[in-house]
Amino acid sequence: MSSPSPTAKSFTPASLAVDSVLVIAFFAYMYSLLRSHVPSGDEHYIRLWAALGASCMSGVFWLCIQMFRVVLRAQLAAKNRP
């Protein structure tokens, strides 16, 4: 398997902005979803554990986005190769 050309950028400011917006939106969605699943009556602990859970899931989501970009780039390069 060949490696990408040295001139190919791994990320651009636009892709970084898109990834940031996607991860922040995913975090907000997961935070709102997880708030109802924290078994506590104290609002401080509900916010804390919902944010901690959503941050872990958002990190995995960010890794998924990056893996998707790498695989897509490799597939497009293989398709365009003669």
N, C-alpha and C positions, 0 to 999 in steps of 0.2 A: 504494500500500500504506500503510495507516495504521500509526502507531506505537502501541505499547502505552500504556495510560493511565498518567499520572504516579503514580497511587496503587498500581500493581502493583509488588510487590517483585521485584527480580531474584534475590534469594536470601534464604533464611531460615536461622536457626541449625540447624534440622533438616536442610535440604538441604545445608548446608555439612558437617554431620557425616556424612551419607550419602555425599557425594562423597569426603570424606577417607577413610572406611573403604574405599570401592571402590578408590580410587587406591592406598592402602597395600596392600590385598590384591593388586592387580594388580602392584605393584612386587615384592612377595614372590614371587609366582608367576614373574614374568619373571626375577628374580634367580636363583631356583633352576633355571630352565630354561637361562639363559645360562651358568651356571657350567660346565656340561659342554662348552660350545662355545668356551671361551677356550683358544687354543693355547699354553699355558704349563705349566711344571711347578712354578712358584713360586706357593704359595698366596696370597701377598700380591697378586700381579698378577691372579690369577684373581678374587679378591674385588673388586679395584679395577675391572677392566674389566667384570665382570658388573654391578656397582653403577652404573657410568657408563652402560652400555647400557640397563639397566632404568630408570634415571632419565629418560633421553631418551624412552623408550617410554611411561613413566608420564605425562610431560608431554603427549604427544600424546593419550593416553587421557583425561586431564583435559579437554583441549580438545574432544574428541569428546563427552564427557558434557555440557559446557556448550552445545555446538551442538545436541545432542539436546534439551535443555531449552528452548532458544529456539524451535526448530522446533515442538516439541510445543505450547508455549504459543501460538504463532501459529496453528497448526492448530485448536486448541481454541477460540481466540477467533473464528476465521473460521467455525467450525461453529456457534457460539452466536449469531453476528450474524444479524439478520433479513434 
